[in-house]
């Protein structure tokens, strides 16, 4: 069942409907290639660090005017073709009353890890009992403020994928190998599926809030899925990741154009086909696999990626040569959204990113370069 977007939504009133990024999400090419950067809003920008002084990460996400300003900063500085909403994947859980904090230098830390069936039942019941669109009011306000300022530049909404969030919840914080999470997945598949499903549902509600408030495209981030085998992904992860992606696709304009989604994971080259089957429109590709190989594995699918972030430190000549190779390889896909193969490193020089955007905008939108 579809939900019609409100009349003042940027896709409905025409502000972003013909933008290069939105067109690429539909598999259409424009005269110029769209480019944005994962983690462009934040840590690499001096204006961001100044704005965040003395403010905890999650507090900054829940102050609408602050979150909006941070979202807008890289658009003003770099001239990117999309603004990714500044928030964090654990924000929905925080708003649902889960005790989680982001520890500087470490990441999300949960005071009460969930590691058995009883804990899962309690956690899932709490999420389902607390989740409502009303609890996301600060998020909706931040999105509305941002969209008003963006004009024809589309806002990219986002949410964390269930596996990545569940891994944090089970481990209690960041982990290199996610052994406890993968152990629960194998020892108690029913408990794992209940946990992943509950997270998929709150991620869907998080995306819904951003979409109704004005997001033109959404992205689902799966930072840790690369630690899984294809079998584990298919049997224990795909169904829960499908929940937010397929829910996002139920929102459409009066003309019948639905919201499009990007699905991205780190180290997921062997999972690309399985990830795409969950329901996303554009497949994000990290820098471990060439785009032409990704296109061979996903014929007819628009791609996003996949400049190696390390080349940001190699000088403009090397960076631009590498970018040209990425664009040429991406030309075989029906559409290509240029991005890094992962997030902007905090040490990156913002002027390098600005020059990279300018360079990409000189290249033909077809990606075909003699």
Residue pairs with C-beta under 8 A, 6 or more apart in sequence:
1 250
2 250
2 251
2 252
2 258
3 250
3 251
3 252
4 251
4 252
4 253
4 254
5 11
5 12
5 211
5 212
5 251
5 252
5 253
5 254
5 259
6 12
6 212
7 13
9 212
9 214
9 253
10 16
10 17
10 147
10 150
10 154
10 155
10 214
10 216
11 17
11 22
11 216
11 253
11 257
11 259
12 253
12 254
15 151
15 152
16 22
16 152
16 153
16 154
16 216
17 253
17 257
19 34
19 81
19 152
19 153
19 154
19 216
20 30
20 31
20 32
20 33
20 34
20 81
20 365
21 34
21 36
21 81
21 82
21 154
21 156
21 216
21 217
21 337
22 154
22 216
22 217
22 260
23 29
23 30
23 34
23 335
24 30
24 34
24 282
24 302
24 335
24 336
24 337
25 217
25 260
25 261
25 262
25 281
25 282
25 302
25 335
25 337
26 257
26 260
26 281
26 302
26 335
27 281
27 300
27 302
27 334
27 335
28 334
28 335
29 334
29 335
29 336
29 365
29 366
29 367
30 365
31 364
31 365
32 360
32 361
32 363
32 365
33 327
33 336
33 337
33 338
33 360
33 361
33 363
33 364
33 365
33 367
34 81
34 82
34 337
34 338
35 80
35 81
35 337
35 338
35 339
35 356
35 357
35 360
35 361
36 80
36 81
36 82
36 83
36 84
36 156
36 337
36 339
37 74
37 78
37 80
37 339
37 340
37 343
37 344
37 353
38 84
38 221
38 264
38 339
38 340
38 342
38 343
38 344
39 343
39 344
40 74
40 78
40 80
40 84
40 344
40 353
41 48
41 70
41 71
41 73
41 74
41 83
41 84
41 85
41 86
42 48
42 70
42 86
42 344
43 49
43 344
43 346
44 344
44 345
44 346
44 347
44 348
44 349
44 350
44 353
45 73
45 74
45 77
45 350
46 350
47 73
47 77
48 70
48 73
51 66
51 69
51 70
51 73
52 60
52 70
55 63
55 66
56 101
56 102
57 88
57 102
57 104
58 88
58 90
58 91
58 94
58 100
58 101
58 102
60 66
60 67
60 70
60 86
61 67
61 86
61 87
61 88
61 91
62 91
62 94
62 95
62 138
63 138
63 142
64 138
64 141
64 142
64 145
65 142
65 145
67 85
67 86
67 87
67 138
67 142
67 146
68 86
68 142
68 143
68 145
68 146
68 149
70 86
71 83
71 84
71 85
71 86
71 142
71 146
71 155
72 83
72 146
72 149
72 150
74 80
74 83
74 353
75 83
75 150
75 153
77 350
77 354
78 350
78 353
78 354
78 357
79 354
79 357
79 358
79 361
80 153
80 357
81 153
81 154
82 153
82 154
82 155
82 156
82 217
83 146
83 150
83 153
83 154
83 155
83 156
84 155
84 156
84 158
84 219
85 142
85 143
85 146
85 155
85 156
85 157
85 158
85 210
85 215
86 142
87 139
87 142
87 158
88 102
88 108
89 108
89 158
89 159
89 160
89 164
89 165
89 221
90 98
90 100
90 102
90 108
90 160
90 165
90 168
91 139
91 206
92 131
92 136
92 159
92 202
92 203
92 205
92 206
93 100
93 127
93 165
93 169
93 202
94 100
95 135
95 136
95 138
95 139
96 126
96 127
96 130
96 131
96 135
96 202
97 126
97 130
98 110
98 123
98 126
98 127
99 110
99 111
99 112
100 108
100 109
100 110
100 111
101 108
101 109
101 111
102 108
102 109
103 109
103 173
106 173
106 174
107 168
107 173
107 174
108 168
108 173
108 174
109 172
109 173
110 168
110 169
110 172
110 173
112 119
113 119
113 169
113 170
113 171
113 172
113 180
114 120
114 122
114 123
114 169
114 170
114 195
115 170
115 180
115 184
116 184
116 188
116 191
117 188
117 190
117 191
120 188
120 191
120 192
120 194
120 195
121 191
121 194
123 169
123 195
123 198
124 194
124 195
124 197
124 198
127 198
127 199
127 201
127 202
128 198
128 201
131 201
131 202
131 205
132 205
133 140
133 205
133 208
133 209
133 212
136 205
136 206
136 209
139 206
139 209
139 210
139 213
140 209
140 210
140 212
140 213
141 213
143 155
143 157
143 209
143 210
143 213
143 214
143 215
144 213
144 214
146 155
146 214
147 155
147 213
147 214
147 215
154 215
154 216
154 217
155 210
155 214
155 215
155 216
155 217
156 215
156 216
156 217
156 218
156 219
156 262
157 207
157 210
157 211
157 215
157 217
157 218
157 219
158 207
158 210
158 218
158 219
158 220
158 221
159 203
159 204
159 206
159 207
159 218
159 220
159 221
159 244
160 203
160 220
160 221
160 222
160 223
161 203
161 220
161 221
161 222
161 223
161 225
161 237
161 241
161 244
161 265
162 196
162 197
162 199
162 200
162 203
162 237
162 240
162 241
162 243
163 181
163 196
163 222
163 224
163 225
163 228
163 237
163 240
163 241
164 221
164 222
164 223
164 224
164 225
165 199
165 203
166 181
166 192
166 195
166 196
166 199
167 175
167 178
167 181
167 224
168 174
169 195
169 199
170 178
170 180
170 181
170 184
170 195
171 178
171 180
171 181
175 181
177 227
178 224
178 227
182 227
182 228
182 232
184 191
184 192
184 195
185 192
185 232
185 236
189 235
189 236
192 236
193 236
193 239
193 240
196 236
196 237
196 239
196 240
197 239
197 240
197 243
199 240
200 240
200 241
200 242
200 243
200 244
201 243
203 220
203 243
203 244
204 243
204 244
204 247
204 248
206 244
207 215
207 218
207 220
207 244
207 247
207 248
208 247
208 248
208 251
210 218
211 218
211 248
211 251
211 259
212 251
215 259
216 259
217 259
217 260
217 261
217 262
218 248
218 259
218 260
218 261
218 262
219 261
219 262
219 263
219 264
219 284
220 241
220 244
220 245
220 261
220 262
220 263
220 264
220 280
221 264
221 265
222 241
222 263
222 264
222 265
222 266
222 268
222 275
223 265
223 266
224 266
225 233
225 237
225 265
225 266
225 267
225 268
225 271
225 275
226 265
226 266
226 267
226 268
226 271
227 267
228 236
228 237
228 271
230 270
230 271
230 274
233 271
233 274
233 275
234 274
238 274
238 275
238 277
238 278
241 263
241 275
241 278
242 278
242 279
245 261
245 263
245 278
245 279
245 280
246 278
246 279
248 259
248 261
249 258
249 259
249 260
249 261
249 279
249 281
250 258
251 258
251 259
252 258
252 259
260 281
260 282
261 279
261 280
261 281
261 282
262 280
262 281
262 282
262 283
262 284
262 304
262 337
263 275
263 276
263 278
263 279
263 280
263 282
263 283
263 284
264 283
264 284
264 285
264 286
264 304
265 271
265 275
265 284
265 286
266 286
266 342
267 286
267 288
268 275
268 286
269 285
269 286
269 288
269 289
269 294
272 283
272 285
272 289
272 294
272 297
272 298
273 297
273 298
275 283
276 283
276 298
276 301
281 302
282 301
282 302
282 303
282 304
282 335
282 337
283 294
283 298
283 301
283 302
283 303
283 304
284 303
284 304
284 305
284 306
284 339
285 291
285 294
285 303
285 304
285 305
285 306
285 341
286 305
286 306
286 341
286 342
287 305
287 306
287 307
287 308
287 309
287 340
287 341
287 342
288 341
289 306
290 306
290 329
291 303
291 305
291 306
291 326
291 329
291 330
291 332
291 333
291 336
292 329
292 330
292 332
294 303
294 305
294 306
294 333
295 301
295 303
295 329
295 330
295 332
295 333
296 332
298 333
300 334
301 333
301 334
302 333
302 334
302 335
302 336
302 337
303 330
303 333
303 335
303 336
303 337
304 336
304 337
304 338
304 339
305 326
305 330
305 337
305 338
305 339
305 340
305 341
306 326
306 339
306 340
306 341
307 319
307 322
307 323
307 326
307 338
307 339
307 340
307 341
307 356
308 322
308 340
308 341
309 340
309 341
309 342
309 343
309 344
309 345
309 348
311 318
311 319
311 322
311 323
312 319
312 340
312 344
312 345
312 348
312 349
312 352
312 353
312 356
313 347
313 348
314 322
316 352
316 355
316 359
319 352
319 356
320 356
320 359
323 338
323 356
323 359
323 360
324 363
324 369
326 338
327 336
327 338
327 360
327 363
327 367
327 369
328 367
328 368
328 369
330 336
330 338
330 367
331 366
331 367
331 368
331 369
336 367
338 360
344 353
363 369
